[in-house]
């Protein structure tokens, strides 16, 4: 799959969601409760612009990148929807070209991030899931790779992931657990958009609780399982 095309298609769907809900941009997004719909849009636009301009968080003063992200939102807080989307129209194609240049594995990270935030917004607005198959596949590829790295680093063992598309083994060593799920639901779990209880309610065999704890221990930055259950 061309990650640049995937990013651009996901961007177009996100922009359409924003335009269709222009009167609700002040709504709070429960998955990122400090942000409104407008703020989430400002973040994904700002991320594009910053990376295109080679502006990165300072590893010494802002190691988690929280200040960098906050600035993306703050500097655009007074921008109209038209101004935000016009900036994204300028920056998006350049960003997509860069994703193609860096390759699928790298680009899938940013497709996953954009899909995650778009879905957060759609849930906040009471809209149906954005479950585009190609986008979900690329996003889940990223999160399965991240989970693989997490379990290997922890020397936890292996987790067998059973999807309709086939089997995936993440981690290494003896298989300690197996989980069966549809791709979209597993994606939302691995991106910390489901509670532990919702994750545990999937089709598990083996040591499910230990697997979930090991995955959670690998979450970085502000990621953690939410306490409020969600359907999307």
Secondary structure, DSSP 8 states (H G I E B T S, - for coil): --HHHHHHHHHHHHHHHHHHTGGGTT-B-GGGTT-BHHHHHHHHHHHHHHHHTT----TTT-TTSHHHHHHHHHTTTT--HHHHHHHHHHHHHHHHHHHHHH-HHHHHHHHHHHHHHHHHHHHHTT------HHHHHHHHHHHHHHHHHHHHHTT--EEEEEETTEEEEEESSSEEEEEE--HHHHHHHHTT-S-HHHHHTSEEEE-HHHHHHHHHHT--TT----SS----
